[in-house]
């Protein structure tokens, strides 16, 4: 494939609800443009963009994939994103590299929560939006019902461009409302002009929808529309073109990707309506944090954003980049602005699914890949040392479903961490910690399906068999009473013996650990042994008397004791302090503390009652509620973190995926008696 300048490059992300046919639309484009000789199908696992074994197995995209096509002297970089909510990090990556988002909508299922979410995401990121209603060869598809839903949900900006003429339940004729021409499609990919069908009064409604959308593009056209004047064909064409580029018009196309119906008109319209890569200038920041504009210019200083990373156990790392400025080749010196390290470019590649081809360079506005960049991650900026600039990274969704990872074999224990760290390079939404307190490795993802993919990839890529369990809760213990106790350690075994004797007062404290003081008078315990006493207490704090959890919030005052001039030692007083701790803490009203989380849930207003009820059910308390500009409600609450293990699943089910939440540790509180009894009993078992 030849190199194109930014005036002839389109970067388009395909997004939408699971099962709407995004990958099939991309596959149909690849087929029509001659990039593949056979039309791949999801069901057969042979599409160009769903090439990962997990995607073939699940018959659904879990990764962002890239493939370029050429059409009408234009290079179109197709960026196929996942539809499953658990892999929405891939949607963020795909949109970061695109100027436009083609939202694929099922002609059968219509506007779904996935449609709304990707449209909202594209709007927040300032991307041009377009709709493609897919699957119209299915007799249960209802294009005009879907179109009305699109207008209802997304407003008058929705503008029809291509619509079907349905006869005897079949959508084989498609009308281009701008050209005023109709095309008949038949099996085998044949398409030919045909007579304009009679759309009746529906045609007037579609024309009215176009005029509504065009009227939104300027005050002059709006005034003309209000006064009932007709737009000229030139005004309509220019108005739609301008509106699409400015984001005030969302054009609607349609067809059937499985049969390639309408795909040629979609490609034609994209080259005409979608903004070219040259329009993708960005504001970055220089080394002093000052804003600096990066224009899309092939003659400029090289600057690129890494928007996706792939790790292959055999091939190594592959970093997908979008070049904003200049050209990147093997001769280009680059610096990673996050690490400050220089990165050496050994080769540059054009990528089509899993296939890679060497290319002389990647030019401004274009997309490609660089292998074996050692310290580079998704979201990093690569630029010339001559002009250091940092671009905005990728705004990944926050993961909040955590599970403990256990290896099936002891031999795999140490390999788990390295395997997950590699997966984290590919998918930064994955979080991983080794909790040394609970002695568990805990992985956090966006949902159950993502965690299931992690388990599967650990096996397929790194030959590590693991299982997931509910993670343990990091409880604490403290005291609520005050007590004075003696700790006496005496041992005689020939030669020097061991003798340490301390009197310590234990009382509650606001400290996060141990507050140690001394009020010893008269030298009953020499000052040289004070550190040993404190060390003995600190060691004892690691394991409480109730369930063996760390002890916090204790003040220990050493106020008396005795020593032996020969047998006393640091070890003796350390042991004496431990004995005092053991004797004292059990008498000082010990209690179990549970971690309390600060919860912030964003849900549609209709589900606030469900969420508030669920928070109460989980022993939480609602502390506030607020509205957002987009009609959502934000509920703030405090809730025991031990109760939140499956809250991720609850929110997805009750809001059909529209809701989201964050949960952060806030503090520790006394666990209710019944909860404490259960925890202590489980530990003893």
C-alpha positions as MATLAB code, in Angstrom:
seq = 'XXXXXXXXXXXXXXXXXXXXXXXXXXXXXXXXXXXXXXXXXXXXXXXXXXXXXXXXXXXXXXXXXXXXXXXXXXXXXXXXXXXXXXXXXXXXXXXXXXXXXXXXXXXXXXXXXXXXXXXXXXXXXXXXXXXXXXXXXXXXXXXXXXXXXXXXXXXXXXXXXXXXXXXXXXXXXXXXXXXXXXXXXXXXXXXXXXXXXXXXXXXXXXXXXXXXXXXXXXXXXXXXXXXXXXXXXXXXXXXXXXXXXXXXXXXXXXXXXXXXXXXXXXXXXXXXXXXXXXXXXXXXXXXXXXXXXXXXXXXXXXXXXXXXXXXXXXXXXXXXXXXXXXXXXXXXXXXXXXXXXXXXXXXXXXXXXXXXXXXXXXXXXXXXXXXXXXXXXXXXXXXXXXXXXXXXXXXXXXXXXXXXXXXXXXXXXXXXXXXXXXXXXXXXXXXXXXXXXXXXXXXXXXXXXXXXXXXXXXXXXXXXXXXXXXXXXXXXXXXXXXXXXXXXXXXXXXXXXXXXXXXXXXXXXXXXXXXXXXXXXXXXXXXXXXXXXXXXXXXXXXXXXXXXXXXXXXXXXXXXXXXXXXXXXXXXXXXXXXXXXXXXXXXXXXXXXXXXXXXXXXXXXXXXXXXXXXXXXXXXXXXXXXXXXXXXXXXXXXXXXXXXXXXXXXXXXXXXXXXXXXXXXXXXXXXXXXXXXXXXXXXXX';
ca = [
       0.000    0.000    0.000;
       1.377    3.380   -0.990;
       1.860    6.225    1.449;
      -0.772    8.968    1.566;
      -0.622   12.519    2.871;
      -2.947   13.628    5.653;
      -5.325   15.263    3.148;
      -6.200   11.794    1.866;
      -6.285    9.783    5.110;
      -9.332    8.929    7.219;
      -8.963    7.396   10.686;
     -12.299    5.846   11.627;
     -13.111    3.866   14.763;
     -15.940    1.350   14.491;
     -17.890    1.116   17.744;
     -21.247   -0.027   19.022;
     -23.121   -2.525   21.144;
     -22.037   -6.164   21.229;
     -23.416   -8.072   18.244;
     -24.262   -5.004   16.154;
     -21.804   -6.128   13.456;
     -18.822   -3.761   13.737;
     -16.277   -6.382   12.708;
     -18.535   -7.595    9.883;
     -18.814   -4.044    8.526;
     -15.023   -3.730    8.569;
     -14.656   -7.145    6.931;
     -17.106   -6.122    4.209;
     -15.067   -2.960    3.552;
     -11.882   -5.031    3.326;
     -13.566   -7.345    0.849;
     -15.029   -4.610   -1.367;
     -11.708   -2.768   -1.532;
      -9.845   -5.934   -2.552;
      -7.845   -6.341    0.654;
      -9.205   -9.843    1.208;
     -10.285  -12.327   -1.428;
     -12.945  -13.956    0.724;
     -15.561  -12.389    2.966;
     -14.780  -13.632    6.460;
     -17.526  -14.428    8.960;
     -17.599  -14.146   12.745;
     -19.358  -17.503   13.067;
     -16.570  -19.228   11.163;
     -13.799  -17.443   13.066;
     -12.007  -16.307    9.899;
     -12.357  -12.511    9.868;
      -9.259  -10.359    9.458;
      -9.831   -8.263   12.568;
     -11.078  -10.829   15.113;
      -7.873  -12.841   14.877;
      -6.998  -13.355   18.538;
      -7.775  -16.909   19.762;
      -9.985  -15.456   22.507;
     -12.036  -13.589   19.890;
     -12.399  -16.659   17.719;
     -13.494  -18.710   20.736;
     -15.963  -16.101   22.026;
     -17.148  -14.929   18.588;
     -16.769  -11.360   19.773;
     -14.077   -8.669   19.696;
     -12.023   -8.311   22.873;
      -9.152   -6.284   21.379;
      -8.845   -3.200   19.206;
      -7.635   -4.134   15.719;
      -6.482   -2.007   12.785;
      -6.677   -2.457    9.025;
      -6.243    0.111    6.230;
      -8.237    0.131    2.985;
      -7.948    2.274   -0.162;
     -11.026    3.813   -1.779;
     -11.358    6.696   -4.228;
      -7.769    7.876   -3.730;
      -8.252    7.823    0.046;
      -6.644    5.658    2.692;
      -9.135    4.679    5.383;
      -7.630    3.286    8.572;
     -10.361    1.116   10.080;
     -10.048    0.738   13.857;
     -12.337   -2.060   15.042;
     -13.132   -1.744   18.764;
     -14.758   -4.239   21.188;
     -18.461   -4.089   21.938;
     -18.381   -5.812   25.317;
     -18.349   -3.389   28.258;
     -15.627   -5.454   29.955;
     -13.222   -4.437   27.177;
     -14.136   -0.758   26.900;
     -10.464    0.118   27.380;
     -10.108   -0.923   23.744;
     -12.823    1.557   22.742;
     -10.888    4.359   24.439;
      -7.735    3.306   22.558;
      -9.494    3.158   19.196;
     -11.165    6.528   19.591;
      -7.883    8.109   20.689;
      -6.421    7.307   17.277;
      -9.472    8.349   15.232;
     -10.998   11.586   14.015;
     -14.375    9.925   13.381;
     -16.449    7.203   15.014;
     -18.747    5.020   12.918;
     -21.379    3.744   15.346;
     -22.823    0.461   14.096;
     -26.429   -0.161   15.151;
     -28.336   -3.410   14.781;
     -31.297   -3.041   12.427;
     -33.063   -5.647   14.543;
     -32.216   -4.571   18.109;
     -31.938   -0.832   17.479;
     -30.493    1.716   19.896;
     -28.972   -0.131   22.830;
     -26.995    0.888   25.884;
     -23.761    0.236   23.977;
     -24.925    2.689   21.304;
     -25.521    5.376   23.906;
     -22.215    4.768   25.679;
     -20.015    4.988   22.579;
     -21.876    8.070   21.307;
     -21.363    9.746   24.674;
     -17.691    8.746   24.698;
     -17.190   10.065   21.162;
     -18.905   13.321   22.097;
     -16.722   13.776   25.183;
     -13.623   13.189   23.067;
     -14.758   15.632   20.377;
     -15.009   13.043   17.612;
     -17.203   13.201   14.520;
     -20.025   10.652   14.755;
     -21.837    8.636   12.072;
     -24.379    5.799   12.244;
     -24.578    2.645   10.156;
     -27.735    0.593   10.643;
     -26.660   -2.971    9.892;
     -28.278   -6.321    9.150;
     -31.189   -5.124    7.027;
     -31.365   -8.399    5.080;
     -32.809   -9.937    8.247;
     -36.593   -9.901    7.848;
     -36.943   -8.907   11.512;
     -34.912   -5.732   10.913;
     -36.862   -2.488   11.099;
     -34.783    0.381    9.728;
     -37.361    3.147   10.045;
     -38.191    2.237   13.622;
     -34.458    2.299   14.420;
     -34.067    5.633   12.626;
     -36.854    7.207   14.684;
     -35.233    5.859   17.854;
     -31.935    7.434   16.810;
     -33.635   10.797   16.361;
     -35.488   10.444   19.665;
     -32.345    9.603   21.637;
     -29.781   11.783   19.855;
     -31.925   14.657   18.598;
     -32.391   16.526   15.317;
     -28.689   16.262   14.477;
     -29.451   12.740   13.186;
     -29.606   13.027    9.411;
     -30.521   10.286    6.877;
     -28.168    9.827    3.935;
     -28.898    6.302    2.690;
     -32.227    4.569    3.378;
     -33.662    1.212    2.271;
     -36.703    0.541    0.133;
     -38.293   -2.535    1.632;
     -40.433   -4.702   -0.617;
     -41.943   -8.011    0.551;
     -39.789   -7.825    3.654;
     -36.579   -7.560    1.638;
     -34.174   -4.620    1.683;
     -32.449   -4.937   -1.682;
     -32.840   -1.377   -2.949;
     -31.097    1.529   -1.207;
     -31.809    5.191   -1.881;
     -29.127    7.847   -1.603;
     -31.027   10.941   -0.522;
     -28.271   13.322   -1.584;
     -27.827   11.887   -5.054;
     -31.578   11.225   -5.506;
     -30.561    7.865   -6.924;
     -31.457    4.297   -6.048;
     -29.283    1.171   -6.240;
     -30.339   -2.445   -6.362;
     -28.167   -5.076   -4.698;
     -28.153   -8.799   -5.325;
     -26.219  -11.834   -4.146;
     -22.614  -12.011   -5.207;
     -22.054   -8.333   -4.472;
     -23.708   -7.073   -7.631;
     -25.007   -3.514   -7.552;
     -26.662   -1.491  -10.289;
     -28.637    1.755  -10.541;
     -32.383    1.331  -10.605;
     -35.497    3.477  -10.825;
     -36.291    5.572   -7.778;
     -38.891    3.653   -5.764;
     -42.004    5.296   -4.419;
     -41.305    6.043   -0.762;
     -44.619    7.865   -0.418;
     -45.052   10.289    2.470;
     -42.022    8.734    4.145;
     -39.786   10.501    1.625;
     -41.126   13.858    2.797;
     -40.346   12.929    6.383;
     -36.788   11.953    5.511;
     -36.264   15.163    3.572;
     -37.600   17.079    6.561;
     -35.091   15.302    8.815;
     -32.277   16.402    6.487;
     -33.498   19.995    6.520;
     -33.726   19.970   10.323;
     -30.150   18.797   10.562;
     -28.877   21.289    7.975;
     -30.686   24.138    9.731;
     -28.569   23.502   12.824;
     -25.323   24.307   10.955;
     -25.754   28.087   10.674;
     -27.990   30.920   11.831;
     -28.814   31.855    8.235;
     -30.015   28.347    7.379;
     -31.910   28.076   10.669;
     -33.739   31.314    9.911;
     -34.538   30.089    6.409;
     -35.859   26.798    7.819;
     -38.052   28.574   10.388;
     -39.540   30.785    7.692;
     -40.390   27.702    5.628;
     -38.085   28.450    2.700;
     -36.682   25.545    0.703;
     -32.955   24.820    0.771;
     -31.157   24.583   -2.535;
     -29.402   21.257   -3.289;
     -26.069   23.063   -2.893;
     -27.076   24.365    0.550;
     -28.078   20.870    1.649;
     -24.861   19.246    0.443;
     -22.599   21.949    1.855;
     -24.604   22.161    5.061;
     -24.413   18.418    5.720;
     -20.727   18.333    4.866;
     -19.991   21.236    7.189;
     -22.230   19.886    9.950;
     -20.613   16.455    9.917;
     -17.131   17.929   10.149;
     -18.186   20.232   12.983;
     -20.025   17.466   14.785;
     -23.447   19.113   14.585;
     -24.813   16.539   12.138;
     -24.755   12.765   12.598;
     -25.387   11.111    9.203;
     -27.141    7.755    9.004;
     -26.200    5.051    6.509;
     -27.531    1.524    6.260;
     -27.055   -1.849    4.631;
     -26.072   -5.408    5.389;
     -22.420   -6.238    6.004;
     -22.902   -9.982    5.537;
     -23.965   -9.385    1.916;
     -21.972   -6.133    1.379;
     -25.260   -4.323    0.653;
     -24.832   -0.558    0.996;
     -21.147   -0.802    1.932;
     -19.998    0.878   -1.296;
     -22.230    3.867   -0.578;
     -20.891    3.994    2.959;
     -17.320    4.097    1.648;
     -18.221    6.778   -0.884;
     -19.879    8.906    1.777;
     -16.998    8.511    4.213;
     -14.530    9.893    1.685;
     -16.848   12.823    1.119;
     -18.167   13.614    4.613;
     -15.689   12.394    7.219;
     -12.960   14.810    8.343;
      -9.508   13.966    7.011;
      -6.539   13.317    9.245;
      -5.200   16.803    8.472;
      -7.919   18.202   10.746;
      -6.596   16.322   13.775;
      -4.336   18.994   15.279;
      -3.882   18.690   19.051;
      -2.770   20.813   21.967;
       0.067   19.212   23.912;
       2.368   20.569   26.586;
       6.061   21.383   26.440;
       8.692   20.501   29.055;
       7.580   23.496   31.140;
       3.941   22.453   31.064;
       2.988   25.253   28.697;
       0.403   24.467   25.964;
       1.760   23.943   22.470;
      -0.121   23.173   19.244;
       0.868   20.102   17.251;
      -0.447   20.425   13.696;
      -0.750   17.494   11.326;
       2.153   18.280    9.024;
       4.437   15.751    7.336;
       7.236   18.330    7.215;
       6.993   19.019   10.942;
       9.034   17.648   13.830;
       8.105   13.986   14.501;
       5.468   13.499   17.230;
       3.293   10.421   17.793;
       0.933    8.894   20.341;
       1.069    5.184   21.235;
      -2.561    4.044   21.378;
      -2.258    0.259   21.614;
       0.267   -2.363   22.685;
       0.429   -6.044   21.780;
       2.716   -8.538   23.524;
       3.482  -11.770   21.712;
       5.507  -14.423   23.609;
       7.377  -15.267   20.415;
       7.542  -11.995   18.454;
       7.753   -9.535   21.365;
       6.151   -6.120   21.838;
       4.384   -4.224   19.062;
       3.454   -0.568   19.693;
       0.671    0.896   17.538;
       1.167    4.592   16.886;
      -0.675    7.475   15.327;
       1.717   10.074   13.943;
       0.606   13.652   14.547;
       3.529   15.469   13.006;
       6.499   14.678   10.778;
       7.470   11.240    9.550;
       8.745    8.285   11.566;
      11.216    5.875   10.016;
      14.220    3.820   11.115;
      16.306    6.986   10.916;
      14.083    8.936   13.327;
      15.487    9.578   16.819;
      12.664    9.406   19.368;
      12.330   10.090   23.067;
       9.585    8.735   25.320;
       8.227   11.741   27.204;
       6.989    9.648   30.136;
      10.295    7.925   30.858;
      12.729   10.384   29.264;
      14.420    7.412   27.593;
      15.507    7.329   23.962;
      13.764    4.694   21.854;
      15.414    3.120   18.829;
      13.225    2.434   15.801;
      14.394   -0.809   14.178;
      11.569   -0.931   11.626;
       8.147    0.571   10.956;
       5.143   -1.466    9.919;
       1.728   -1.216    8.324;
      -0.697   -3.490   10.158;
      -3.779   -5.272    8.810;
      -5.237   -7.386   11.575;
      -2.518   -9.821   12.556;
      -0.569   -9.283    9.324;
       2.327   -6.834    9.206;
       4.168   -5.292    6.282;
       7.353   -3.231    6.290;
       6.918    0.356    5.187;
       9.551    3.079    4.617;
       7.896    5.496    7.031;
       4.681    6.459    8.800;
       3.620    9.955    7.864;
       1.655   12.622    9.734;
      -1.995   11.641   10.144;
      -1.330    7.970    9.480;
      -1.339    4.876   11.660;
       1.298    2.159   11.878;
       3.335    0.143   14.348;
       6.865   -0.097   15.726;
       8.208   -3.356   17.168;
      10.354   -3.846   20.268;
      10.121   -0.451   21.973;
      11.334   -1.607   25.363;
      10.068    1.063   27.761;
       7.024    2.323   25.862;
       3.415    1.810   26.978;
      -0.008    2.702   25.595;
      -0.713    6.405   26.089;
       2.941    7.431   25.818;
       4.092   10.269   23.588;
       7.072    9.647   21.280;
       8.698   12.730   19.831;
      11.904   14.178   18.490;
      14.476   15.325   21.077;
      14.534   18.584   19.112;
      10.970   19.455   20.096;
       9.801   17.758   23.257;
       6.030   17.757   23.646;
       3.611   15.578   25.588;
       0.221   14.751   24.086;
      -2.882   13.783   26.038;
      -2.778   10.084   26.871;
      -5.698    7.663   26.983;
      -8.517    8.035   29.493;
      -9.070    4.413   30.483;
     -12.143    3.285   32.444;
     -11.550    2.382   36.087;
     -11.527   -1.325   36.932;
     -13.325   -2.337   40.123;
     -13.913   -6.106   40.104;
     -11.141   -7.811   42.088;
     -10.334  -11.504   42.445;
      -7.472  -13.373   44.074;
      -5.320  -15.410   41.691;
      -4.098  -18.850   42.760;
      -1.817  -21.071   40.728;
      -2.814  -24.708   40.283;
       0.833  -25.671   40.675;
       3.476  -24.345   43.066;
       5.859  -24.188   40.118;
       3.616  -21.515   38.571;
       3.437  -19.276   41.652;
       6.349  -17.048   40.643;
       5.325  -17.020   36.982;
       1.911  -15.493   37.706;
       3.230  -12.001   38.341;
       5.308  -11.852   35.149;
       2.423  -13.186   33.069;
      -0.092  -10.652   34.419;
       2.377   -7.782   34.043;
       2.685   -8.673   30.346;
      -1.103   -8.700   29.996;
      -1.229   -5.313   31.731;
       1.021   -3.852   29.040;
      -1.574   -4.930   26.467;
      -4.552   -3.830   28.545;
      -3.855   -1.001   31.017;
      -7.343   -1.360   32.530;
      -6.040   -4.442   34.366;
      -4.699   -3.730   37.859;
      -2.586   -6.128   39.916;
      -1.186   -6.127   43.440;
       0.528   -8.651   45.660;
      -1.189   -8.122   49.010;
       1.471   -9.098   51.520;
      -0.996   -8.751   54.369;
      -3.457  -11.354   53.067;
      -0.710  -13.188   51.140;
      -2.785  -13.076   47.976;
      -2.170  -11.926   44.428;
      -5.159   -9.789   43.473;
      -6.106   -8.894   39.903;
      -8.720   -6.235   39.140;
     -10.624   -5.871   35.887;
     -13.681   -4.235   34.363;
     -15.856   -7.325   34.699;
     -16.162  -11.077   34.828;
     -15.534  -11.605   31.128;
     -12.294   -9.639   31.202;
     -11.069  -11.641   34.204;
     -12.034  -14.833   32.385;
      -9.938  -13.734   29.399;
      -6.993  -13.054   31.733;
      -7.185  -16.621   33.066;
      -7.450  -17.998   29.540;
      -4.511  -15.946   28.236;
      -2.273  -16.893   31.152;
      -2.797  -20.482   30.045;
      -2.581  -20.024   26.261;
       0.257  -17.476   26.173;
       2.360  -18.376   29.205;
       1.239  -21.913   30.095;
       0.136  -20.882   33.598;
      -2.940  -22.573   35.054;
      -4.732  -20.391   37.612;
      -8.076  -20.166   39.333;
      -9.817  -17.112   40.762;
     -11.241  -16.813   44.260;
     -12.976  -14.111   46.235;
     -10.140  -12.067   47.786;
      -9.666  -11.984   51.527;
     -10.538   -8.788   53.369;
      -7.747   -6.967   55.195;
      -9.326   -6.544   58.618;
      -7.641   -4.848   61.568;
      -7.846   -5.247   65.350;
      -7.721   -2.641   68.095;
      -8.660   -2.107   71.733;
     -11.362   -0.041   73.417;
     -10.258   -0.399   77.048;
      -7.283    0.492   79.246;
      -5.275   -2.055   81.215;
      -2.011   -2.285   83.166;
      -0.144   -5.577   82.910;
       3.208   -7.120   83.710;
       5.396   -8.929   81.241;
       8.087  -10.995   82.872;
      10.589  -13.183   81.037;
      12.983  -15.283   83.119;
      15.028  -18.224   81.956;
      18.004  -19.969   83.548;
      19.941  -22.574   81.573;
      23.547  -22.608   82.786;
      25.860  -19.645   82.489;
      24.123  -16.333   81.868;
      20.358  -16.511   82.139;
      17.657  -14.292   80.621;
      15.702  -11.745   82.615;
      13.376   -8.964   81.574;
      10.517   -7.439   83.543;
       8.181   -4.664   82.354;
       4.950   -3.027   83.471;
       3.026   -1.506   80.556;
      -0.234    0.385   80.353;
      -2.190   -0.281   77.149;
      -4.877    2.192   76.049;
      -6.668    3.239   72.830;
      -4.951    5.703   70.501;
      -5.759    7.529   67.265;
      -2.516    6.317   65.686;
      -2.425    3.979   62.690;
      -0.135    1.650   64.582;
       1.655    1.738   67.932;
       2.215    4.863   70.006;
       5.059    4.005   72.429;
       5.909    6.182   75.455;
       8.001    5.747   78.627;
       7.441    7.204   82.089;
       9.908    4.962   83.902;
      11.486    6.578   86.974;
      14.366    5.506   89.161;
      16.088    3.414   86.529;
      13.900    0.329   87.093;
      14.324   -0.310   83.362;
      17.542    1.133   81.923;
      17.065    3.462   78.920;
      19.228    1.171   76.805;
      16.419   -1.432   76.838;
      13.627    0.960   75.752;
      14.170    0.244   72.017;
      14.023   -3.506   72.708;
      10.708   -3.090   74.527;
       9.308   -1.078   71.606;
      10.568   -3.655   69.099;
       8.890   -6.454   71.042;
       5.614   -4.544   70.988;
       5.901   -3.664   67.275;
       6.438   -7.316   66.407;
       3.434   -8.324   68.512;
       1.211   -5.746   66.770;
       1.507   -7.718   63.537;
      -0.883  -10.372   64.825;
      -3.887   -9.585   66.985;
      -5.566  -11.858   69.553;
      -8.966  -12.190   67.868;
      -8.275  -13.394   64.338;
      -4.585  -12.755   63.806;
      -5.028   -9.461   61.915;
      -2.652   -6.501   62.459;
      -3.367   -4.375   65.520;
      -3.730   -0.598   65.199;
      -4.583    2.320   67.467;
      -2.732    1.240   70.599;
      -0.811    3.398   73.056;
       1.705    1.486   75.168;
       3.303    3.307   78.094;
       6.237    1.611   79.798;
       6.007    2.877   83.371;
       7.859    0.328   85.544;
       9.833   -2.896   85.604;
      13.033   -4.412   86.841;
      16.283   -5.830   85.483;
      19.213   -8.055   86.402;
      22.712   -6.597   86.017;
      24.000   -9.843   84.454;
      21.053  -11.733   82.922;
      19.142   -8.829   81.366;
      19.564   -8.257   77.614;
      17.763   -6.662   74.696;
      16.297  -10.042   73.781;
      15.037  -10.539   77.350;
      13.182   -7.225   77.358;
      11.861   -7.834   73.853;
      10.377  -11.127   75.062;
       9.005   -9.461   78.208;
       7.247   -6.825   76.086;
       5.697   -9.544   73.908;
       4.364  -11.300   76.992;
       2.922   -8.031   78.292;
       1.228   -7.424   74.942;
      -0.292  -10.885   74.873;
      -1.570  -10.565   78.440;
      -2.770   -6.986   78.084;
      -4.492   -6.786   74.715;
      -6.866   -9.640   75.501;
      -7.982   -7.747   78.623;
      -8.317   -4.323   76.965;
     -11.630   -4.995   75.173;
     -10.177   -6.057   71.792;
     -12.403   -5.491   68.775;
     -12.329   -6.269   65.058;
     -12.153   -3.384   62.584;
     -13.460   -3.663   59.017;
     -12.431   -1.452   56.078;
     -15.022    1.102   55.006;
     -15.059    2.322   51.429;
     -16.112    5.641   49.948;
     -18.554    4.716   47.167;
     -19.586    6.959   44.282;
     -22.205    5.449   41.930;
     -23.329    7.109   38.690;
     -26.640    5.719   37.401;
     -29.692    6.793   35.404;
     -32.242    8.577   37.583;
     -34.711    5.699   37.246;
     -32.327    3.375   39.104;
     -31.477    5.543   42.114;
     -33.956    3.704   44.324;
     -32.519    0.318   43.364;
     -28.977    1.434   44.152;
     -29.851    3.110   47.441;
     -31.702    0.003   48.537;
     -28.748   -2.174   47.592;
     -26.336    0.059   49.506;
     -28.494   -0.310   52.620;
     -28.715   -4.062   52.077;
     -24.918   -4.187   52.055;
     -24.760   -2.389   55.431;
     -23.879    0.904   53.804;
     -25.213    4.402   54.368;
     -26.042    6.982   51.712;
     -24.516   10.358   52.506;
     -25.475   12.421   49.464;
     -26.850   12.569   45.944;
     -26.324   14.946   43.035;
     -27.383   15.316   39.406;
     -25.126   15.481   36.346;
     -25.720   17.559   33.187;
     -26.442   14.418   31.138;
     -29.362   13.298   33.302;
     -27.520   10.856   35.530;
     -27.565   10.716   39.320;
     -24.421   10.433   41.430;
     -24.990    8.653   44.738;
     -22.314    8.962   47.404;
     -22.213    6.436   50.200;
     -20.000    4.660   52.673;
     -20.104    0.901   52.730;
     -18.095   -1.995   54.212;
     -15.672   -3.156   51.525;
     -16.260   -6.778   52.523;
     -19.801   -6.429   51.124;
     -18.773   -5.093   47.714;
     -17.298   -8.147   45.988;
     -20.112   -8.553   43.434;
     -21.326   -4.945   43.321;
     -19.818   -4.631   39.830;
     -22.155   -7.369   38.583;
     -25.151   -5.826   40.361;
     -24.635   -2.400   38.767;
     -24.265   -3.865   35.286;
     -27.398   -5.969   35.631;
     -29.695   -3.378   37.197;
     -28.660   -0.553   34.824;
     -28.057   -2.728   31.725;
     -24.494   -1.459   31.695;
     -25.303    2.252   31.918;
     -24.109    2.654   35.487;
     -20.594    2.932   36.838;
     -18.958    3.358   40.222;
     -15.724    3.958   42.064;
     -14.844    2.538   45.478;
     -11.895    3.843   47.485;
     -10.734    2.913   50.955;
     -11.769    5.541   53.506;
     -11.045    4.232   57.011;
     -11.555    1.400   59.479;
     -14.596    1.055   61.739;
     -15.689   -1.435   64.404;
     -17.260   -4.464   62.769;
     -20.724   -5.366   64.092;
     -20.694   -8.219   66.584;
     -22.277  -10.748   64.221;
     -19.784   -9.885   61.469;
     -16.834  -10.093   63.852;
     -17.997  -13.448   65.200;
     -18.273  -14.857   61.697;
     -14.815  -13.606   60.655;
     -13.184  -14.936   63.828;
     -14.916  -18.303   63.414;
     -13.742  -18.604   59.805;
     -10.152  -17.890   60.827;
     -10.276  -20.479   63.594;
     -11.645  -23.053   61.167;
];
